[in-house]
Amino acid sequence: MTDKVQTREEILNSALEARVQEVMHYQINIDNYALALQQIAGLPADEQVDLSAFAEQLRGLLASEKIEQKKAKIMMAVLQAQVS
């Protein structure tokens, strides 16, 4: 069995595609968390109180996902510059 050795260009293109997917996954999470917070905000006050800990958790996750997406976008740009 012969193993194919990837070229630098192939590795960079593969890494770039992985970053594109990573950024998209972060965006999906960002959208989901923001929409969930909107949904909670639209509930009656007593239900909002019941879900306050969950809403706080969502706010933390939302902030974290935004930061991680920014990091991934930087790395994606670095890879894009190398394959262009």
Number of C-alpha atoms within 10 A of each C-alpha: 3 4 5 6 8 9 9 11 11 12 13 16 16 13 16 20 15 14 21 16 13 17 21 14 14 20 16 13 16 21 13 14 21 16 12 16 17 12 12 19 15 11 12 9 11 9 12 16 13 11 15 14 11 15 20 12 12 18 17 12 16 21 12 13 20 16 13 15 19 13 12 20 16 13 16 20 13 12 18 16 9 13 13 5
